[in-house]
Amino acid sequence: MLEKLLARSFIKLEWKKFGLWVLFSFLVVTVSLCTVLKPYMDPLPLWATNFTRLTKETDDVFPQERFEPFLAPMCNFSGEKSDFCELEGDIRIQGNSSSIYFSSLFQVATTEELQNNTWGIKLYARKTDRYVMGKVKELWLKPISSSSSAQEMPQCTVNHTLPTIVFSTGGYAGNIFHDTSDVLIPLYLTSLHFHGEVQFVLQEKHSWWIKRHEVLLKALSKYDIIDLNRDKETRCFKYAMVGVKSHKDFGIDPQKFPYGLTLRNFTQFIRKSYSLQRENAIKITKKDRKPRLLIISRKKTRSILNENEVVTEARNLGYDVEIIDARIDLKYFSKLVNSIDVMVGVHGAGLTNMVYLPENAVLVQVVPLGLEAISKMFYERPARNMNLNYLEYKISVNESSLIQQYPINHQVITNPNIAKKEGWLNFKKIYMDNQDVRLDISKFKLVLSKSLELLH
């Protein structure tokens, strides 16, 4: 009898030990799985996975402090130049209320939480410029949970089968540098892969701006542009890019999406769009025509005060010289610039027209006092990226009109960096708005001669 009781007790003890062992094993396996799967359970890496799938921009990291559950898989607010959201599903754009409604597919927030998280976005690609961004109108993203979208979304009045890109010209519209750097290059990066099959929706639409850039706009989209501000329809889309992708001022980073593109690709696209004939500048031989030189003439600020002397010297060296104000019809002006071998101009927006030059042409930038850094950033770097030859002529103190406004030992003359510390507007007023140049012809002749050498 005793033996039977002892046997039963032993069996119970073994089963208890076995159960504890199973429980312990289960806990170990669970902890191990959690450790392995943690990257996939954490909300930020989950967002990163979705964002990579949607945009393939793995080098842009969404700042954690800007994380919003319903926007994270679709938006990028981390770029230096622009914010954008890539929406897919049920999207309804109501222009006259500056609102975009969309059905949220991510069950991470209640309907009430979604409504309380209406998000404002400004579509102009110059986000760090507080001055101009203060003038740009905000567009409101309004997520609606998928379970209640039918009741809370406005009814569609127009259904679109095309994808759409919503962008803005509400910044420095009309300035050729900003038109190119802040709108056209970003729009090229964002829309090129649609091969024209995309509907543009434009905030702050100006008919004169559309007319000026119609060649490139039509090359990127085959359809008439919708005026967002004046549109009374509720337009429904299945895909929308709200905002544009921008890499840097007047430039393209081949390491960012769409990968591999450069500024040279953009200028090739421009030549094709405008049907420009010359791919390369002249290679001078004895039988060739004279090389053509264009002087971008400025009248209000940063003018060349002895422009006629420059023209005379250039002709003496064997150039066929053109002088023109860049603010003319781009269809005509693009063809003129494409016929040029050497383009000369003082630092300013007019130099942006280098995009029409043939490759291996020469860009000569005249750099006024105090403008060395921005001259390098805005025009030297882009020129080299376009496969152009670049030369610069840094003026001396005696070639600047500032010596007529300030004593020769004044800090404005001797140390422009002090003016920079007092703010951009003050710096701009002195060195950009109130400075002209009178070139030393004997020195400038050396730059014109070097340009000829580069064309041989």
C-alpha positions in Angstrom: 0.0 0.0 0.0 2.8 2.4 1.0 4.7 1.5 -2.2 1.6 2.5 -4.3 1.2 5.9 -2.4 4.9 6.6 -2.9 4.7 5.8 -6.6 1.7 8.1 -7.1 3.5 10.9 -5.3 6.6 10.5 -7.4 4.5 10.6 -10.6 2.7 13.8 -9.4 6.1 15.4 -8.6 7.5 14.5 -12.0 4.4 15.9 -13.8 4.7 19.1 -11.7 8.4 19.4 -12.6 7.5 18.7 -16.2 4.9 21.5 -16.2 7.3 24.0 -14.7 9.8 23.0 -17.3 7.3 23.6 -20.1 6.3 27.0 -18.7 9.9 28.0 -18.4 10.6 26.9 -21.9 7.6 28.8 -23.2 8.8 32.0 -21.4 12.3 31.6 -22.9 11.0 31.1 -26.4 8.6 34.1 -26.0 11.3 36.4 -24.8 13.6 35.3 -27.6 10.9 35.9 -30.2 10.2 39.3 -28.8 13.9 40.2 -29.0 14.2 39.0 -32.6 10.9 40.6 -33.7 11.3 43.8 -31.8 12.4 45.8 -34.8 9.2 44.8 -36.6 7.0 45.5 -33.6 8.3 49.0 -32.9 6.2 51.7 -34.6 9.1 53.7 -36.1 10.8 50.9 -38.0 7.4 49.7 -39.1 6.9 53.2 -40.5 10.3 53.1 -42.1 9.5 49.8 -43.9 6.2 51.2 -45.3 7.9 54.5 -46.2 10.7 52.7 -48.1 8.1 50.7 -50.0 6.2 53.9 -51.0 9.0 56.3 -51.8 12.3 54.2 -51.9 14.0 57.1 -50.2 15.9 55.2 -47.5 18.4 58.0 -46.9 15.7 60.3 -45.5 15.0 59.6 -41.8 11.7 60.8 -40.4 12.4 62.8 -37.2 10.8 60.9 -34.3 9.5 64.1 -32.8 7.4 64.7 -35.9 5.9 61.2 -35.9 2.2 61.1 -36.4 0.5 57.6 -36.6 -1.8 58.3 -39.6 0.8 60.3 -41.6 4.0 58.4 -40.9 3.8 55.7 -43.6 2.9 58.4 -46.2 4.7 61.6 -45.5 8.3 63.0 -45.4 8.8 66.1 -43.4 12.6 65.5 -43.0 13.9 67.0 -46.3 15.9 70.2 -46.3 14.0 71.8 -49.1 10.4 70.4 -49.1 7.7 68.4 -47.4 5.5 66.0 -49.3 2.9 63.3 -48.7 2.3 60.3 -51.0 -1.4 59.2 -50.6 -3.0 56.2 -52.2 -6.6 55.0 -51.9 -9.7 57.2 -51.5 -8.5 60.8 -51.9 -10.8 63.8 -52.3 -9.4 67.3 -53.0 -11.6 70.2 -52.2 -9.8 73.3 -53.6 -12.0 76.1 -52.3 -11.5 74.9 -48.7 -7.8 74.1 -49.2 -8.5 70.6 -47.9 -7.5 67.1 -48.9 -9.5 64.3 -47.4 -8.2 60.7 -47.5 -9.2 57.4 -46.0 -6.7 56.2 -43.4 -5.9 52.5 -44.0 -3.9 52.3 -40.7 -5.9 51.2 -37.7 -3.7 53.0 -35.2 -6.0 55.8 -34.2 -9.7 56.2 -33.5 -11.9 58.4 -35.7 -11.8 61.1 -33.0 -8.0 61.0 -32.9 -7.8 61.2 -36.6 -10.1 64.3 -36.8 -8.1 66.0 -34.1 -4.9 65.4 -36.1 -5.7 67.5 -39.2 -2.3 68.4 -40.7 -1.2 71.5 -42.5 1.4 71.4 -45.2 3.0 74.1 -47.4 3.8 73.0 -50.9 6.5 75.4 -52.0 10.0 73.8 -52.0 11.8 76.4 -49.9 10.8 75.4 -46.4 13.7 77.0 -44.5 13.0 80.4 -45.9 10.8 81.8 -43.2 10.2 85.1 -45.1 8.7 83.5 -48.3 7.1 80.5 -46.5 5.2 83.0 -44.4 3.4 84.1 -47.6 2.6 80.5 -48.8 -0.9 79.3 -48.2 -1.3 76.1 -46.1 -3.1 73.1 -47.4 -4.9 70.9 -44.9 -4.7 67.1 -44.9 -7.7 65.5 -43.2 -7.6 61.8 -42.6 -10.8 59.9 -42.2 -10.9 56.3 -40.8 -11.8 53.7 -43.3 -14.9 52.6 -41.3 -16.5 56.0 -41.4 -15.2 57.5 -44.7 -18.4 57.3 -46.6 -20.3 59.4 -44.1 -17.6 62.0 -43.3 -15.9 62.6 -46.7 -17.4 65.2 -49.1 -19.1 63.7 -52.2 -17.1 63.4 -55.4 -18.1 65.8 -58.2 -15.3 64.8 -60.5 -13.6 61.4 -60.6 -10.1 61.1 -62.0 -8.3 58.0 -63.3 -4.9 59.8 -63.5 -2.6 60.2 -60.6 -2.2 63.8 -59.4 0.6 66.1 -58.1 -0.4 69.1 -56.1 2.3 71.8 -55.9 2.6 75.6 -55.4 4.2 78.6 -57.1 3.3 80.8 -54.1 6.9 81.8 -53.4 9.2 83.8 -55.6 7.2 83.3 -58.7 8.6 85.1 -61.7 12.3 85.0 -60.7 13.9 82.6 -63.1 16.3 81.2 -60.5 13.5 80.4 -58.1 11.2 79.2 -60.8 13.8 76.7 -61.8 15.3 75.8 -58.4 12.1 75.8 -56.3 9.4 74.6 -58.8 10.6 73.2 -62.2 13.5 70.9 -61.0 11.4 69.5 -58.1 8.4 69.0 -60.4 10.8 67.2 -62.9 12.0 64.9 -60.1 8.5 64.1 -58.9 6.7 63.6 -62.2 9.2 62.3 -64.7 8.3 58.7 -64.2 4.7 59.3 -65.1 5.7 60.0 -68.7 3.1 62.8 -69.0 0.2 60.7 -67.7 -0.3 62.8 -64.6 -2.7 65.6 -63.6 -1.1 68.8 -62.1 -3.1 70.7 -59.5 -1.5 74.1 -58.8 -1.9 76.2 -55.8 -1.4 80.0 -56.4 -1.8 79.5 -60.2 -0.8 82.5 -62.3 -1.7 82.5 -66.0 1.4 84.5 -66.9 3.6 81.9 -65.0 2.0 79.0 -66.9 2.4 80.8 -70.2 6.1 81.5 -69.5 6.9 77.9 -68.6 4.3 76.1 -70.7 6.9 74.1 -72.8 8.3 72.3 -69.8 5.0 71.9 -68.1 3.5 70.3 -71.2 6.5 68.0 -71.4 5.8 66.8 -67.9 2.0 66.6 -68.1 -0.2 66.2 -71.1 -3.2 67.7 -69.3 -4.5 71.2 -68.5 -3.4 72.4 -65.0 -6.2 72.7 -62.4 -6.3 75.9 -60.4 -6.6 74.7 -56.8 -7.6 78.0 -55.3 -10.4 78.7 -57.7 -11.7 75.2 -58.1 -15.2 74.6 -56.8 -15.2 70.8 -57.4 -14.5 67.9 -55.1 -12.0 66.0 -57.2 -11.4 62.3 -56.4 -8.2 60.5 -57.1 -6.7 57.1 -56.3 -3.1 58.4 -56.0 -1.8 61.9 -55.0 1.6 63.4 -54.4 0.9 66.4 -52.2 4.1 68.5 -52.5 7.2 67.9 -54.5 10.6 66.3 -54.0 13.5 68.7 -53.8 17.1 67.9 -53.1 19.0 71.2 -52.9 19.2 74.7 -54.5 19.5 74.5 -58.2 20.7 70.9 -58.1 19.9 67.2 -58.1 21.5 64.6 -55.8 21.9 61.3 -57.7 22.0 59.5 -54.3 18.4 60.5 -53.7 15.2 59.3 -55.4 14.8 59.1 -58.3 18.2 57.5 -58.1 21.0 58.3 -60.6 19.5 61.5 -62.1 21.8 64.5 -62.3 21.4 68.2 -63.3 22.9 67.1 -66.7 19.8 64.9 -67.2 17.6 67.9 -66.5 19.3 70.1 -69.1 19.1 67.3 -71.6 15.4 67.1 -70.9 15.1 70.9 -71.4 16.9 70.8 -74.8 14.6 68.0 -75.9 11.5 69.8 -74.7 12.4 73.1 -76.4 13.7 71.3 -79.5 17.1 72.9 -79.1 19.5 71.7 -81.8 23.0 72.1 -80.3 24.2 69.4 -77.9 27.8 70.7 -77.7 29.5 74.0 -78.0 31.9 74.9 -80.9 35.3 73.3 -81.2 37.3 76.1 -82.8 39.3 75.5 -85.9 40.4 77.9 -88.6 37.4 77.0 -90.8 34.8 77.6 -88.1 32.6 80.6 -87.6 33.4 83.0 -84.8 32.6 81.7 -81.3 29.5 83.4 -80.0 29.5 85.3 -76.7 26.4 86.4 -74.8 26.4 89.1 -72.2 23.4 88.9 -69.8 22.6 92.6 -69.3 21.3 93.8 -66.0 19.8 97.2 -65.6 18.6 97.7 -62.0 21.2 96.0 -59.8 24.7 94.5 -60.3 25.0 96.2 -63.7 28.3 96.2 -65.7 28.8 100.0 -65.9 31.3 99.8 -68.7 29.4 97.1 -70.7 30.3 98.8 -74.1 34.1 98.4 -73.3 33.6 94.7 -72.6 31.8 94.3 -75.9 34.6 96.1 -77.8 37.3 94.0 -76.2 35.4 90.7 -76.9 35.0 91.6 -80.5 38.7 92.5 -80.7 39.5 88.9 -79.5 37.3 87.4 -82.3 34.0 86.9 -80.6 30.6 87.4 -82.2 28.9 89.3 -79.4 25.2 89.5 -78.3 23.9 91.6 -75.4 20.4 90.9 -74.1 18.1 91.3 -71.1 17.2 87.8 -70.0 13.6 88.7 -69.2 12.1 87.8 -72.5 10.0 85.0 -74.0 11.7 81.7 -73.1 10.9 80.0 -76.4 12.9 82.6 -78.3 15.5 83.1 -75.5 16.2 79.4 -75.1 17.2 79.1 -78.8 19.4 82.2 -78.6 21.3 80.8 -75.6 21.6 77.4 -77.2 23.5 79.1 -80.1 26.0 80.6 -77.7 29.5 79.3 -76.8 30.4 81.7 -74.0 27.9 83.3 -71.6 29.0 86.2 -69.3 27.0 87.7 -66.5 27.3 89.2 -63.1 26.0 87.0 -60.3 22.2 86.9 -60.4 19.1 85.1 -61.6 19.9 85.7 -65.3 22.7 83.1 -65.1 20.1 80.4 -64.5 19.6 80.5 -68.3 22.8 78.4 -68.5 20.3 75.5 -68.6 19.9 76.2 -72.4 23.6 76.3 -73.2 25.1 73.4 -75.1 27.5 71.1 -73.2 31.1 72.2 -73.0 30.1 75.9 -73.4 31.8 78.4 -71.1 30.0 80.2 -68.2 31.8 83.3 -66.9 30.4 84.5 -63.6 31.4 88.0 -62.5 31.5 87.9 -58.7 30.8 91.2 -56.9 32.3 92.1 -53.6 30.9 90.0 -50.7 29.1 87.4 -53.0 31.8 84.8 -53.3 30.1 82.1 -51.2 26.6 82.3 -52.8 28.2 82.6 -56.3 29.9 79.2 -55.8 26.8 77.6 -54.4 24.1 78.9 -56.8 26.0 78.9 -60.1 29.5 77.4 -60.0 28.4 74.0 -58.7 25.4 73.8 -61.0 27.5 74.8 -64.1 30.0 72.0 -63.4 27.1 69.5 -62.9 25.7 70.5 -66.3 29.0 69.6 -68.0 29.8 73.3 -68.7 33.2 74.9 -68.4 33.2 77.4 -65.6 35.3 80.5 -65.1 34.8 83.3 -62.6 36.0 86.8 -62.3 36.2 88.1 -58.8 36.2 91.9 -58.9 38.6 93.9 -56.8 37.5 96.6 -54.4 38.2 99.3 -57.0 35.8 97.7 -59.4 32.9 97.9 -57.0 30.5 100.8 -56.9 30.5 100.4 -53.1 33.7 102.5 -52.8 31.6 105.5 -53.9 29.2 104.9 -51.0 31.6 103.9 -48.2 35.1 104.9 -47.1 37.8 102.6 -48.4 38.4 101.3 -44.8 34.8 100.8 -43.9 33.8 97.3 -42.7 31.4 97.0 -45.7 34.5 97.1 -47.9 37.0 95.3 -45.7 34.8 92.6 -44.1 31.5 91.7 -45.7 31.1 88.9 -43.1 30.1 91.4 -40.5 27.1 92.4 -42.6 26.1 88.8 -42.9 25.9 88.6 -39.1 23.4 91.4 -39.1 20.9 89.4 -41.2 20.2 88.4 -44.8 18.0 91.4 -45.6 20.7 93.8 -44.5 23.4 91.9 -46.4 21.2 91.7 -49.5 20.4 95.4 -49.4 24.1 96.3 -49.4 25.8 93.8 -51.7 23.0 92.7 -54.1 20.6 95.6 -54.3 23.1 98.5 -54.2 26.2 97.3 -55.9 27.3 97.7 -59.6 30.6 96.8 -61.2 33.1 98.6 -63.5 35.4 95.9 -64.9 39.1 96.4 -65.3 39.2 95.6 -69.0 42.9 94.6 -69.1 42.2 92.0 -66.4 38.9 90.8 -67.8 40.5 90.3 -71.2 42.5 87.4 -69.6 39.2 85.6 -68.7 37.8 86.1 -72.3 41.1 84.7 -73.7 40.9 81.7 -71.3 37.4 81.1 -72.6 38.7 80.9 -76.1 41.3 78.4 -75.0 38.6 76.2 -73.5 36.8 76.1 -76.8 39.9 74.9 -78.8 
